[in-house]
Amino acid sequence: MAAIYTESRGFLAPAGTATGKVQRLGLGLLALIVLMAVFAPLLAPHGPRDLSCAPFEKPSWAHLFGCDDAGHDIFSQVLHGARVSLTIGLLVAVVSTAIAAALAVIVGVYGGWVDRLVMRLVDVVLALPFLPLVIVLGVFFGASIQTQVLVIAFVMWASPVRELRAQILSLRSAGFVEASRAMGAGAWFVGIRHLLPELAPLIVPQFVRIAHAAILVETSLSFLGLGDPLQDSWGSILFHANARAAFLTGSWVYWIMPPGLAVSLTVLALAFIGFGYDGSVGPRLTSARPVPPARPEGAAPAPDAVVTASGLRVTYDTEFGSSEAVRGVSLNLRRGELVGLVGESGSGKTTASLAILRLLRHPARLTHGAVFLDDTDLLALGNEQLRALRGRRLALVPQSAMNALNPVLTIGRQLDDALRRGGIADAATRRKEAAGWLENVGLEARHYHAYAHELSGGMRQRAVIAIALCNTPEVVIADEPTTGLDVLVQEEIMALLLSLRRSLNLSILFVTHNLPLIARHADRLAVMYQGELVDEGTPRAVRANPRHPHTRALFDSLPELDGARRWPVRLVTGEPLPPIIELRHVSKTFHPHSLPWLKRREGHHALSDVSIALAPGEKLGLVGGSGAGKSTIARLLVGMTRPDNGEVLYRGEDISRLGPGARKVMSKAVHLVFQDPYQSMRNGVSIRNVIAEPLRIHGERDAAVIDAKVEAALQAVHLPCDAHFMLRRPVQLSGGQRQRVAFARAIVTQPKVIIADEPTSMLDQSVRMEIMDLMEELRQRFGTSFLFVTHDIALARHFCDRLVVLQNGRIVEQGPADAVIQTPRQDYTRRLIAAA
């Protein structure tokens, strides 16, 4: 069975695409040139050194490219010269790419001083003048093919190392690399299994670039007389032509052009192949002239609406086909109203909102619909007219404040730019207005000079809101303004928007997947599903009488904080068992990087004197907002981070004192499921090999045993275990399926403890309950202990036996889950409960 599971990364772009056709043209050209080189002795009518014709004889059927000044057949020389030029080019590419890839992986595996040493060596090589260095080395070592290969490779490996290292630096902190290390993988396992395969999309283009550059360099060296005089190459043909009066006799047309064209065609073929490989890894987007959308019949602004959107249809075009993301959506927004546009990931809600603003980016295009702002037809306006409206009458609070803010400009400068576009010419007036808006959104005057990275997530979101509203628009579209923020900050941002709505009489279209939050505050809800608007009405009416099964499923998946428990509490009989994992008086501080001779800045105190214990079969909830220290505890428990003070114990033994064998047993018994199912597994690996990774890390090599355990793990998490499913890649799965695969990977080694770090926070509401049901089933079936890390105290109350509440790295409250919720002792816990 194992033989049918193979890893594959498509080298060829699809044949029907323009990229695929270009790539196949390059492959055809290169194949033709290689075949002619390989079979040169058979194809060439004469030997390259045979005196077979009269000097300077012109091209004829007997001598297709004519003859040189000595009577050598040029066609035969070009065919034999291809062997030398291609050999040198491909050998240089192999040697240089191998050196560059190996050094990049070593840098990724070790980092630190190894990284600095390699990069200083790269800097030295790149600082040397390229062609003069090649010429000097060529003269020093003498003329031969081996010398040319080594000399050219010596000066060409450095640039690829820099590019590959840049990719490695991002890969080192990738979720799938962190997951592999958390499972106990060593540095070389990570380097060979993850870093090197992920470099392939860059290695192949680097190989192609080096190959055609090497052919050009070899041609240049031979042209300058530094090639091997005993070998015929394209460069040596050009050298002899130049040295022996080709230009003076007029024979250059048939003496110089054939080898020159051969070099050009070879370089072009390699470039086409690299272009196609890039396209097979990432499809290129098609481009076309914009076509005005078809207008719905009888489209007109609604009498009581400030925004009217009718029959919106949006299509995404790629080189591999088109898909319709929004299908006939019609939505009105009344003056002063707050409408929540709700839907799961991929439902089309963000696309619909951007279509209203006419901010769709290629490859999205509006194919049908009408949009009115009061009586103004937005789709009929030109770009200048649209710019006049945006920010003044119509504003956007974009998703992800960190990406929306310019990292190199202060918050004040960005506010100033927005106010200037709004028509305020006087700088002093703009400064006063900016200070006022910072105060309006709950920031301080000192934040005028702050950069985005100096603010917390909630503060950045406040700054984005200030920039969007500073010109007092009538309508605001807020696209997921609370996503990525903890529950307390979400409530603060929601309260801010509600306050500004009252004071400015704003109409707000609030785009979100957070149904509990928006249902508490919206005047109306509009529910999207698979690109369609399936339900609309007041939150109470939509919840009481949903028109679509998807709406009912969304509300049914919401856990009521004070409702009956969805999952049972663990019953303890007899003497309590000793804990499996434990923290005793642990403290951890993270210090920012600084230069050795500078005064060390005060670090971030992630944990302060924290003690927790997890018993066999227990479900312990670790609850707190962002920055509380929850993920730091998870990383400490699997040995990815070491404490500054205190002990991390596994079955009563400090893990820092465990030998290699005991550490391996511990890493097999304690598994960390990461928060983001989209980042914690590599997309280039089959599902089978994703799940089998812990087995391989811990030494299992028997394919039959691996297959049996992978199948059992898939069955346990209710996923298909047939060959077709196992061959699929994570990118082909939904978020819920990915998280099930993550749990299958967790249980394949039958761990005693699963640390679930926000396992549902990246998932849609309807999928969250499925994952929680799965976790409970795994606990009951295998007796697994769970440390459930979350900021959702309502979900933790339903699932966990005990709760530990963290604030700023300290435990502020702990106890049985129901007791913590019903009788909270700390104000912070009460605030978490109120925001649930």
N, C-alpha and C positions, 0 to 999 in steps of 0.2 A: 504493500500500500504506500509505503514511504516514497517509492520511486516516482509516483505520479505528482508529488508535490515539488514544484520547481519554482525558483524565484525568476522573475523576468522583468526587465525594464525596457520598454519599447525603444529600440534604436531608430526605427523608421517611423516617420510621420505618416498618417493615413494617405493612401495613394490618391484618393479623390480630391485632396486639398491642394492649394497652390504650394504650400510648404513641402508637401510630399512629392509633388512633381519636380520642384527645384532640387530637392535632395536626391531623387532618383536620377535626374539629369547629371548631377555631380558624380554619383556612384557609377553611372554608365561611362562618363568621360574618364574617370580614374581607372575603371576596369579595363577600358580600351587601351589606355596608356600602359598599364601594368602588363597586360597580355602582350602588347607589342614589345615591351622590354624583355619579358620572359622568353618569348619566341623569336627574339631578334636574330639569332643565328639561322633560323629557318626562313624568316621573312626578308632579311637583308639579302640583296642579290650579290653583294660583295662583302669582304671583310673590311673593317674600318680603316685598316692600314694598306689595303690592296691598291696598287696603282692600276686602276681599271679604266681610265679615260684620259682625254687630253686636258691639260691645265685650263681652267676657267671655261670648261665646256658648259654650255647653257642647258637648262632642263629639257629633257626629252623623255620618251617612253622608256628608253634604256636606263636613263639616269634622271629620276623624277625631280630631284632638287639640284641637278647639275653637279659640277665638280669643283674642287678647290684648286689652288694654284699648283698643287703637287700631283693632281690627277686622282685624288681620293673621292669616292662617291659619297656625297653629303647625306643622301637619304640613309645609307648604311651607317654613317657616323651618328646620325640623330637617333636611330633605333638602338644602337649599342650604347650611346651616351645616356639614354633613359635608364639603363640598368645602374649606372654609377650614380647619377643624380638622385634617383628614387631611393636607392640603397642608403645613401648618405642622409637624405631627408628623413626617411622613416627611422633609421637607427638613432639619429639625433633626437627625434621626437620621443622615441621609446626611453632613451637614457635620461633626457631632461625631465620628461613627465614623471618617470619613476622616482627620480631624485626629489622633485618638487612635492609629489604626493606623499612620499615617505617622510620628508621633513615636516610637512603640514600635519600629518597624523601624530608624529612625535611631539610637535608643539602642542597639539590638542590633548595628548595623553598626559604630558608632564607639566606644561606651562612654566610659570616662574622664570628661573634663571635660564632654563633651556630655551624658552621662547625669546628671551632678550638676546642670548648668544646667537641664535639662528638669525634673528632679524638684523643684528649688527653686521653679520657676515653678508646678508643680502644687501644691506645698504652699501657696503664696500664694493661688492661686485657691480651693483647698479651705478655707482658713482664713476666707475671706470668708463672711458669712451669705448663704445662697442666695437665699431669697425677697426679703429687703430689697434685695439687690444687683440682682436682676431688676427690681424695681419702680423703683429709682432710675435704672437705665439706660433702662428703658422711658419714664420721664418725661422724661429728658434728651434722648433721641434722637427722641422723638415717636412717635405711634401710626401704625403701618403693618405690613403682613405682613412686609416685608423686615426692619424693625426687630425684630419679634418673633422671627423666625428667627435673626438674628444675635445678639440678646441672650441668647436661651435657649441657643443653641449655645455662646456664649462661656463660660457658667457650667457647661455639662454635659460638656465634653470631658475635663476633668481627671480625674475619677474613673475612667473607662475606661482612661486612660493608665496609671494606677497598676496596675490589674489586668493589662493587657496586658504591661506592663514586667516584672511578676513572672514571667510565662510566658516572656518573651524571655530573662531571665537564666538560666533553666534550659535554654533551647534553644541559647544561645550555646556551651555546653560539651557539647551532645549529640553522640553519635558520628557521626551523618550530617553535621553541620556541620563537625566536625573532618576527616572524610573528604573533604568538598568542598574545604576549604582545603588539605589535603595534595595534592590533585590540581591545585592552582594557581588555584583560584577566587578572584576578587576579592571585596571586601566587598559590593558591590552585587549581584553574582551570587548570593552566599549569602543576602542579605537578600530579594531578589525570589523566588528559586527555592525557598528553604527556610523562612526565618523567617516571611514573610507567609502562605504557605499553611498553616503549622502554627498560626498564630493564628486561622485561620478558625473552629474550634470555639468560640473565645471572642468573635470579632468579631460573629458572627451573634446570639448572645444579648445582647451589648452593644447592637447595633442595635435589637433588639426592646425592651430595657429603656428605651433613650433615647426611642424612638418613643412608648411609652405614657406615659413621664414627661413628654415634651414636650407631649403632648395635654392632660395634666392641668395643666401649668404654663400653657399657652395659655388653657385654660378659666379658671384662677384669675386670670390677668391681665385677661382680658376681663370676668370677673365683677367685678373691682375697678374697671372702667372704664378700663383701660389698653390695651385693644385698639383696633383700627381701627374708628372709628364708622361708616365707610362700608361695612363688610363684616359680613355676618351669619355668626356662628360659634356653636357650641354655648355657648361661654362668654358671648358677648354676649346670647344669649337668656336665660341665667340672670341676667345683670346687669340687663336690663330688667325681668325678672319680679320680682327682689328690689327694684328701685328704684320699681316702679310698683304696689305694694300687692297682689302676688299672694297673700301670706300673709294679708292682712287680708280679702280677698274670698272666700277659699276656692278660688280658681282655680289655686292652686299644684299641685293634683293633676294637671291636664292641661297646665299651663304649664311647670312645673319638672321634673316626672318624665320626660317624653320626652327632652329633651336630656341629663338626668342619666343615664338608662338607656343612651342612645346612647354617651356617654363610657365608661360602665362596660363595656358589651358590646365596645367597640373595644379597651379595655385588656385585657379578659379574652381576647379572640381573639388578641391579640399574645402574651400570656403562654402560651396553649396552644401557639402555634406554636413559641415558644422552648423550651418543655418537650419538644416532639416532636423538635426538632433535637438537643437534648442526648441524647435517647434513641437517635437514629439514629447518633450518633458512638460512644456507649458504651451497650450494652444494659443496661437496668435488671434487677435481679434480682427474681424473684418471691418472695413470702413466703407461707408457709402454716403452719398449726398443725403442730407436730411430731407425727409418727405413729410409735408404737413399732415397731421393726423386727420382721419376722417371725422366729420362732425356729426354727432347724433342728431337725428331728425327732431326738430322742435326744441333744441337746446336753448335755454334761457335762464337768467338768474332767478332763484327762488325769491319771492317777495319779502320774506323776513330773514334772509340769510346774508351774512357778510361774505361768506365764501360758499360757492356752489360748484361742485364737481360732478359731472355727468358722464356716465359710460366710459370710464377710464380703462384703457387697455394698454399694457406695456409689454414689449417683447425684448428679450435678450438675444443678440446675435453673436455667435462665435463661428470660427472656421468649421466647426463640426456640426453646426445646426442651430436652430432657434428654439426658444421655449418662451411661453407666455407666462409672465409672473403676476400680472394683474389682469383680471377678466371682468370687465364691465362694472367697475365699482362706481357707485354714485353716493355722494355724501355731502350734507350741508352743515355749515357751522353758523349758528346765530350769534348776534352781537352780545358780548359779555358771557358767552357760554363756554363751559369746559367739557369737551368731548374726548373720551378715551378711546383711541383706536387700538384694539387689543388683538393679539394673535401670536401664535407660536413662531419659532424661527422658520423662515422660508415661506411664511403666509402671504407676503407681499405688502405688509403694512408700511415699511420704510420706503419701498419703491413707490407706492401710491402717494405718500406724503411729498416725496421729492418731485413727483409728476405734477402735483398741484403748484409747487414752487417753480416749476420748469428748471429744475436743477439736476435732471437725469444726466448721467455721464455715459458715454459710449462704453459698452455696447448696448446699453438700454435705449429704447426709443418708444415714444408714445405713438401708437398706431391709430388710436380712436379715442374721442372724448372731447369735452369742453370744460373750461375752468373760468369762473367769474369771481372777481373781487368787487363786491357791490355790483355795479353795472358794467365794470371794465372786463372785457374779454382778454384774459391773460395770454391765451394762445395766439392772439392776433397782434400782440405787441412786438416791436423790434427790441434788439438787445439794449439799446440806450434807454428806451422807455421802461424796460424791465428793471434796469439798474436804478432808475429813479424811484421805483416803487420799493425795491428790496431795502430793508432796514428802516424805512420810513413808514410804510403802511403794512408791510409783510416781512416777518422776521423768522429766522430759524435758530433754534437752540440745538446744535448738532450733537450726535452721539459721540461719546468718548471725549471728554474735555481736554485730556492730555494731548490728543491728536489735533483738536480744534485750535488750540493756542499755539502761537509761534514761539518756539523755544528760545530764540535769540533776541526777542523783544520783550520789554517789561510789560506788565499788565497795563500800566498807565499809558504806555506808547500805543498799545493796541486799542485801548479805549479812545485815545486821542485821534487815531486814524478813523475810527468809526464815526466819531462826532464831526470830524472834518468832512467826511463823505456825506454827513447829514446836513451840511450847509453852514456850520459854525466856523467862520473864518478866523476870528480872534483867538490867539493862543491862550491868553489869560482866561477867557471865558470857557474855553474847552477844558482847561485845567480845573477850574472850579466845578464845572459840570461833572467831570470824571470823578473828582473827590466825592461829590454828592451821590453819584451812582454806586461807588464803592460802599458808601455808608448805607445806601438803600438795600443792598444785597447782603449786608451783614459783615462786610470786610472793613478794614481800618485804613486810614490814610497812608500808613507806612507801606501798605501792599501796592501802592501806585508804582513803587520802584522794584517790586518783586518780579522774579521770573517764574514761569510755570512750574519748574521742578522744585521750587522752594515752597510750594503750597501743597496742602493735603488734597485728597481727592474731592472732598466736599467744597473746599475753598476754590479749587479750580473750576468746579461746576458753577459756583456763585459768580466767578469772574466772567465765564462764558455767558451767563444770563445777563450780566450788566452790559456786556458788549452788544448783545442782541437787542436789548430793550432801551439803550441809551437815547435812541431817536424816537422813542414813544410810538411804536407801531400799533396798528389796530389789531392785527392778527399775528399770533405766534404759533409756529409749529415746533413742538418740543419732541425731538426724536430720541427716545430712550434716555432721558436726562438723569435717571437714577440708576442706570445699569452699572454694575461694578462697585457700587457704594454699599456700605453696611446698612442695616435696617434703621439705625438711629439717624444716620446722615440722610437716608432716603426721605424720612419723615421731615427733616429740616428743610431739604430742597423743595419738597411738596408744599410745606407751609409757606416758604418764601414765594413760590409761584402763585399760591392762592392769595397771599397778601398783595402782591403786585397786580394781580388780576382785579382785585377790588379797587385799589387805588388808581389804576390806569384804565379801568373798564376794558380789559383785554379779552379777546376771544382766543381760546387756546385749544389747539388740537394736540393732545398728549398721546404720543405713540409709545407703546410699551407692551412687554409680555408679562409685567407684574400685575396680575389681575387683582389680588387682594388690596394693593395700594390704591390703584385708580378707582376701584369699585367703592371705596370709602369716600371719595371726593368728587367724582365726575357727575355732571348733570345728565349726560347720556353716555352709553357704551355702544361702540360699533365693533363687532367681532368679525375678524377675517379668518378664512380657512382656505388654503390652497388657491390663493389669488382672488377669492370671491368674498363679498360682504354677506355673511350668512345670518347675522342677527343685529338688531339695533333697538335701542330703547333705554329707559332709565335703568340704573343698576338693579333696583328692586324688581322691576318688571322682567328684565332679562333673566335674572336668577330664578324668579318664580315660574316663568313661562317661557323657557328657551324654545326657539323655533327649530333649532338644528341640534342634532346629537352631539356635535363637537362642543357646542356651548354648554350643554348639560355636563359633558365629561370634564370640561374645564372647572366648573363650579364644584362638581363632585370630588375633584382631586384636591380641593383646598382643605387642609386639616383645621378643625375648629379648636382653638386653644383650650377651651373649657368643655369640649365635647368628650364623649366616651373614647377611651384609648383604642387606637387602631391595632396595636400590637401588644401582646401580653407582657407583664413584668416577670422577670426570672424569679422563680421560687427557690429559696435557699433552705435546705434541710440539713440538719446536723451541724458539725463544726465547720466554720468557714475555711475554705482552702487558701493557702498562701497565694499572693498575687503572682501573675506571670511576669508582668512588666511593671516598673515602678520608678517614679522620680522622687528623690529625697533631697529637699532643700536646694533645689537647682536654681542657679542664676546664670544668665547669659547676656552679654553685652556685645553688640556689633560696632566695631570702630570703622569710621570712614577711612579710605586710603589717603595717605598723605606722604609727602617727601620726608625722608629720615631726618633732615636737619631742621624741619619746621616743627613748631610746637604741636603735639598731637591734640586733635580736637576731641571734644567730649563725644563719647559714643552713644548709641541708642540702646537703652536698657530694655531688652526684649522680655526677659523673665527675671523676677526677683523672688527668691526663696519659695519656689513652687514645689509642692509635694502632692503627688497623685498616685493611685495604685489601681490596677485593673485585675480583677479576679477571673478565674477560668469561667467561661460561659457568660460573662457579664457584658452588658451594653452600657458603656459610660459615655455621656455626652459632654463635649467640651464646647462651651458656648461663649461668644463674645464678639464684639465688633472688630473692624479692621484694625490691625496693630495691637491686638490684645495679647498676642504671643501663641496663638493656637497652632499655627503651622510650624513654629519653632519647636514646640513640644513634639509634634509628629516627627520632625527630622532628627531630634535628639534620640527618640525611642528606636529609630532604625540605624543609628550610628552615623548619619550623614553630617551631623554637627556635634561638636564636643562642648560640654558645659564649662563655664569658668569656675563654678563652685558647685558642690553637691555631687550626687551620684545618680547614674542611670543604671538600673538593675534589671537583669533578666534571670528569672527564677532565683533571685536572691544574690546574684553575682554581678559585680560592677562590670559592665561591658568593656570598659577601657582596659581591664586587666585580663580579659579573655584571650586565650591563645588563638592562632589561626583556625584550628579545628572547631573550637567552641564558637568562634565568631561565625563560622560557616553554618553551624547548626542553628544559631540564633537568627541569622538572616533568612534561613529557610522557614523558621517558625513564626517570624513577624513580617508581615507584608503590608506595604503602604500603597493604597489606591489613591492616585492623584486627583486633584480637583478637575482638571481639564481633560476630558476624554479625547479631545481633538489634537492635543499636543503630547500626551503621555505615551503614544505608540507611533512608530515610524510608518508612514504611508507606503513606503516601498517594500514592505514585508508582508507576506501572506498572514492570514488570521492564524493558521496553524503555527507558524513560526513565532508570532507574537506571544501566543499562549505557551509555547514550548520553551521560551527563553529562560524562565527560572530553572527548568529542568537541566538545560545545557549549562547554565551558570554553576549548578551544583553537581556537575560531572556526569550526567546521564548522556550516553551516546547511542544506546540501542534504539534504532528507529522504530521497531515494533512496540517497545515499551512507551516511547514518546507518543506514538499515535494513539495507543490505548488510553493513556492518561489525558491527552488533549480531548479525545472524544468524550470521556467521562466528565471532564470539566465543562465542555459545551452543553452536554445534556443537563448538568446540574444548574446551569444558568438559563436553561430553556432557549437555547439557540440550536439551529441545525448543525449536525455533525457529519454531513455528507461531504464528499470531495469537492463539489462545486463551491460550497460555502467556505471551506477551509482555504481554498485558493484565492478567495476574494481579498481585497486590500481594505484597510481601515477607512480609506477615503470613500469607499463604496457603501459604507454603513451609515445609518442614522446615529444621532447622538446617543439615544438610548441603547442601541445595539453595541455601540463602541464601549459604553460603560459596562454592559454585560460582559463583553470580551475582557475588559479590565478586571472584573471580578473572577472570570474564568482563569485568567492568568494568576490571580491571587490564590485561588484554591487548588491549583494544579499540583502544588507541593504539599497540600494539606497543612497549612499553617495553623498555629494555635491562636494567633492574634491577627486581625485585619484592622489596620488604622485607615479609616475612610476620611480623607481630608476634603471636606466640602464636596462629596461625590455627586450631589444633585444640583449644585448652584449653577452649573452651566447648561442644565437641561430644561426643556420646556415643562410646564406645570403638569401636564398629563403623564409625562414620562417619569416624573419624580417618584410618584407613588409606586410605580412598577419596580423601580430600583430599591425602594425601601422594603417592599414585599420580598424581593429577592434576598436582601440582607437578612431579614428575619428568617426566611426559609433556610439559608445557609447556617445560621446560628442553631436552629433547631435540628438540622440534619447532621451537622458535623461538630456541634458543640463549640463553635468558634467564638472567641471573645471579640467584641467590637469597641474600638475607640472612635466615636462618631464626632468629627470636628465640623462645626457649623455655626452660622450666625442666625439661623432660623430656630428660635427657641420653641416655637409651636411644634415644628416637626420633631425636634429633640425630645420634647415632652411626651409625644405619642410613641416614640421608638425606644427611648433609653430607660434603663432602670434607675440610674443616678445621673445627676447633672452637676457639672463644675462650671461656675461662671467666672470668666477671666476679664479683667479690665486693666489695661496698661501693664501687662506682664505680671499681675498679681491675682491670686484667687480671692474673690470678694464674697463668694457664697458657694456652698455645695451641700448636697443632700439628696434624698429620694426625689425623683423627677416631679411627682405630683405635689410633694410638700414644697418644693422650691417655687412652683407655679402658683399654688394656692395661698401660700403664706410667705411671700418674699420678704427678706429682712433688710435688703440693701436697695437704695434708691436706683442704682444702676440696673439691677435686675428688674425693678418695676418699670423702668423706661423701656427695656427690651420687651417686656410683656405687652406694654401699651402699644408698641410699634408692630407687634406680630399680627 
